[in-house]
């Protein structure tokens, strides 16, 4: 997948509405996502807004080998990206209903899944037992929004895709292309 920019519409959804809304759109979630969503630090969207998201690989970010989450987060900030808020995964999944099918159909294998788009949001909790972030994946014809656990030592493969916020809709300059 090439570097991609996506305009994402965010709108108010209560936590308890999110699972049913995703289900209505044909999006599957794992148990870790349900735990992630239930955390008190997970903030919902209060008002309608838009943001621009850039999807990039580690190679696009200038890495020449695998990298850890702290290294990726630091490089993203250096490049002018913002770490995505925890709730962005829901809306990015809805914006990307057409995603490339993963070549590896195995779920929960303890490594970064092939074809997944990862969102490195600020951690909701420091404990390894709690899911750290979410990722989007298409397996067969099923769209997934999954949460995952990993520590600061986990090295993401060079081909891993990440989604970062580039700007909020309020920052758009009238007449300019995002």
C-alpha positions as CSV (number, residue, x, y, z in Angstrom):
1,X,0.0,0.0,0.0
2,X,1.3,3.4,-0.9
3,X,1.2,6.4,1.4
4,X,-2.4,7.5,1.7
5,X,-4.2,10.5,3.0
6,X,-7.8,10.0,4.3
7,X,-10.3,12.6,5.4
8,X,-12.1,11.1,8.5
9,X,-15.5,12.3,9.7
10,X,-15.9,12.1,13.5
11,X,-19.4,12.3,15.1
12,X,-20.8,11.8,18.5
13,X,-21.3,8.2,19.6
14,X,-21.6,7.1,23.2
15,X,-19.4,4.3,24.3
16,X,-22.3,1.9,24.6
17,X,-23.5,2.8,21.1
18,X,-20.1,2.0,19.4
19,X,-20.3,-1.8,19.3
20,X,-23.8,-1.9,17.8
21,X,-22.9,0.9,15.3
22,X,-19.8,-1.1,14.2
23,X,-21.8,-4.3,14.0
24,X,-24.4,-2.5,11.8
25,X,-21.6,-1.5,9.4
26,X,-20.3,-5.1,9.3
27,X,-17.2,-4.4,11.4
28,X,-16.0,-7.1,13.8
29,X,-14.1,-6.4,17.0
30,X,-12.1,-8.6,19.4
31,X,-12.4,-8.9,23.1
32,X,-9.4,-6.6,23.6
33,X,-11.2,-3.9,21.8
34,X,-14.1,-4.2,24.1
35,X,-11.7,-3.9,27.1
36,X,-10.0,-0.9,25.4
37,X,-13.4,0.8,24.8
38,X,-14.6,0.4,28.3
39,X,-11.5,2.1,29.9
40,X,-12.4,5.3,31.7
41,X,-9.6,7.2,29.8
42,X,-11.2,6.4,26.5
43,X,-12.7,9.7,25.4
44,X,-15.7,9.8,23.0
45,X,-16.3,12.5,20.3
46,X,-18.5,15.2,21.7
47,X,-19.2,17.1,18.4
48,X,-19.1,16.6,14.7
49,X,-15.6,17.2,13.2
50,X,-13.2,16.1,10.6
51,X,-9.5,15.3,10.6
52,X,-6.9,14.3,8.0
53,X,-5.1,11.1,8.6
54,X,-1.9,10.0,6.8
55,X,-1.2,6.3,6.5
56,X,2.5,5.6,6.2
57,X,4.9,2.7,6.5
58,X,8.0,2.6,8.6
59,X,10.0,3.0,5.4
60,X,8.0,6.1,4.5
61,X,9.0,7.5,7.9
62,X,12.7,7.0,7.1
63,X,13.3,3.8,9.1
64,X,15.5,1.2,7.4
65,X,14.8,-1.6,9.9
66,X,12.1,-2.6,12.4
67,X,11.2,-0.1,15.1
68,X,9.6,0.0,18.5
69,X,6.5,2.0,19.5
70,X,8.6,4.7,21.3
71,X,10.9,5.1,18.3
72,X,7.9,5.3,15.9
73,X,6.1,7.8,18.1
74,X,9.2,10.0,18.4
75,X,9.7,10.0,14.6
76,X,6.0,10.7,14.0
77,X,6.2,13.9,16.2
78,X,9.4,14.9,14.5
79,X,7.6,14.6,11.1
80,X,4.8,16.9,12.3
81,X,2.2,14.2,12.9
82,X,0.0,14.0,15.9
83,X,-0.6,10.7,17.7
84,X,-4.2,9.6,17.0
85,X,-6.6,9.8,19.9
86,X,-8.0,6.4,21.0
87,X,-11.4,7.0,19.5
88,X,-10.0,7.6,16.0
89,X,-9.8,3.8,15.3
90,X,-13.6,3.6,15.2
91,X,-13.9,6.4,12.6
92,X,-10.9,5.4,10.5
93,X,-12.3,1.9,10.3
94,X,-15.6,3.3,9.0
95,X,-13.8,5.6,6.5
96,X,-11.8,2.6,5.2
97,X,-14.4,0.0,4.4
98,X,-12.3,-0.8,1.3
99,X,-9.1,-2.2,2.7
100,X,-6.7,-4.7,1.1
101,X,-7.2,-8.2,2.2
102,X,-4.6,-9.6,4.6
103,X,-2.5,-12.4,3.1
104,X,-2.3,-14.1,6.5
105,X,-5.8,-15.0,7.8
106,X,-4.5,-16.1,11.2
107,X,-5.8,-13.8,14.0
108,X,-4.1,-13.3,17.4
109,X,-0.6,-14.6,16.5
110,X,1.5,-12.3,18.6
111,X,3.0,-10.3,15.8
112,X,2.0,-7.3,13.7
113,X,-0.5,-8.6,11.2
114,X,0.1,-8.5,7.5
115,X,-1.9,-5.6,5.9
116,X,-3.0,-4.1,9.2
117,X,-3.1,-0.3,9.7
118,X,-2.0,0.4,13.3
119,X,-2.9,3.5,15.4
120,X,-0.3,4.3,18.1
121,X,-2.5,6.3,20.4
122,X,-1.3,7.6,23.7
123,X,-1.5,4.7,26.1
124,X,-4.7,4.5,28.2
125,X,-2.9,2.4,30.8
126,X,0.7,1.5,31.4
127,X,0.1,-2.2,32.3
128,X,1.1,-4.7,29.6
129,X,-2.0,-6.7,30.4
130,X,-4.1,-3.8,29.0
131,X,-4.5,-3.3,25.3
132,X,-2.1,-0.6,24.1
133,X,-3.6,0.4,20.7
134,X,-5.9,-0.6,17.9
135,X,-5.5,-1.7,14.3
136,X,-7.6,-2.1,11.3
137,X,-7.5,-5.3,9.3
138,X,-9.4,-7.1,6.6
139,X,-9.4,-10.9,6.8
140,X,-11.1,-12.8,3.9
141,X,-14.0,-10.3,3.5
142,X,-14.4,-9.5,7.2
143,X,-13.5,-6.0,8.4
144,X,-11.9,-5.9,11.8
145,X,-11.2,-3.3,14.4
146,X,-8.9,-5.0,16.9
147,X,-7.0,-3.9,20.0
148,X,-3.6,-5.4,20.8
149,X,-1.1,-5.7,23.6
150,X,2.6,-5.1,23.2
151,X,5.4,-3.6,25.2
152,X,8.0,-0.9,24.4
153,X,10.5,-3.6,23.3
154,X,8.2,-5.1,20.6
155,X,9.7,-4.3,17.1
156,X,7.3,-3.6,14.3
157,X,8.3,-4.9,10.9
158,X,9.4,-2.4,8.3
159,X,6.3,-3.0,6.2
160,X,3.9,-2.1,9.0
161,X,1.5,0.7,8.2
162,X,0.6,3.4,10.8
163,X,-2.1,6.1,10.8
164,X,-1.3,9.5,12.2
165,X,-3.3,12.7,12.3
166,X,-2.0,15.5,10.1
167,X,-4.6,18.2,10.9
168,X,-8.1,18.8,12.2
169,X,-10.8,20.1,9.9
170,X,-10.8,23.4,11.8
171,X,-7.2,24.0,10.6
172,X,-8.0,23.7,6.9
173,X,-7.3,26.8,4.9
174,X,-10.3,27.8,2.8
175,X,-9.7,26.9,-0.9
176,X,-6.6,24.8,-0.2
177,X,-6.4,21.0,-0.8
178,X,-5.8,18.9,2.3
